[in-house]
Amino acid sequence: MLNYTILQSTQDSHMFDTCAIHTVTTSGYDEYGQPITSYTTISGISCGVEMTGGTTQYKGQIFPTPVDAILRLPIDTQITIVDTVTITERNGESTSEDYSVISVPRKGTSAIRVNLKRIEI
């Protein structure tokens, strides 16, 4: 079996942005049958953000997509499709950009990639 430690280490060292992942947890139901949800936040996660602008290009034509950004995370990061993400630092500058995860996290050999859609909180 191949050892991917070097690839993962290289990928981690090239994640220059920082984010927080807000994980949804459900703890039962209220008197109306609605789920009682809360968020757990994990801050200070190194990440890489690639802004897509909500478009993709194919054969010279530009098409809209639901994806505003692609997020790279270290291979051992826990994230699901129901979580939200706040980008807290991009290119060394403080920011507060909120996104919802709109794809199943794709685990590669060196990182996890998820598609994001910008949201207003």
N, C-alpha and C positions, 0 to 999 in steps of 0.2 A: 504494500500500500504506500502511496506517496505521502510525504510529509509536507503539509501546507503551511507550516509555522512561519517560514521565511516570507511567503506571499502575504500571509495575514499580518505579520509585523510591518511589512512594507506598506500595505494598505492602511493600517492604523496610523502610521507616521505621516501619511498624506491626507489626513482628515483635519483640515484647518479650521473648521467651524465648530460651534457648540450648540447643543440643543437640550431640551427637556422633553421627556415622554410622559404623557398623562394617560395612565392605564385605567380603564373603566372596570369597576367591580360592582357586582350586584349582591345585595345582602337581604334578600327576601322581597316581600310585596307589601304595599300599604293597604289601607282599608278599602281602596277602590280597585285593587288587583293590579295596580301599576308597580313595576319593579322599582325598588329603592336602590338608586345608584350613587356611587361616590367615585372620586378620582384619587389615584395615588400618583404622585409626581416624582420622577427620578430626574434630577438635574445634573448638569455638568458633563453630559455625554459628548465625547468627541464624535464628529460626523463630517460628512462632505455633502454640500448642497449644490445641485446642478439645476439652475433655473431653466425651464423649458419655454416659458412664455405662453403656455397653453396652445401651442401650435406644433405641427410636425411637417416636414417637407418630404414629398415623394414625387420623383420624376419632374422636379422643377416647380411643382405646385405646392401651395401651403394649405394645410387642412387644420381646422381647430381640433383640439383634444381636451379631455377633461383633466389632463395632468398639468399642473403648474410647476412642479419641481420633482426631482428624483433625489432621494435621500440615501446616502451610503452610511452604514453603521458597522461598528466592529462585529465580528462574527458571533460573539457570545451575547449580543444584546437581545433582550426580550421585547418584542413588539408584535401587535396583532392588528387586524384590519379595523377593529373598533376603537383603537387608540387615537389620540391627537398628539401633535408635536408642536412645540414652540421653538423656533430658531432664536437663540439668545445672543449669538455672536456670529457674524459673517465677515470674513476677510479682516479680522482684527477689530471690527467695529461692533459696538453693542447694538442690538436690535430686538424687536419683539414681534415676530411674524408667526401667526398661528395657521396650522394646516391640519386637515383630516387625512388619515391614511385611507387611500382608495384602492389599494391592491393588496393581495396576499403577499406578505414579505417573501422575497426570493433570496434564498440562501445559496451563495456561490461558494467557491473554494476559498475566497479571501475576505468576503464581506457580505452583508445583507443589504439588499436594495428594495426600497418601497416607493411607490408613486404617491405624491401628495397633491391635494387641492387646497388652495388658500381659503380660509374661513375668517369671519369676523366674530369675535367673542365679546 
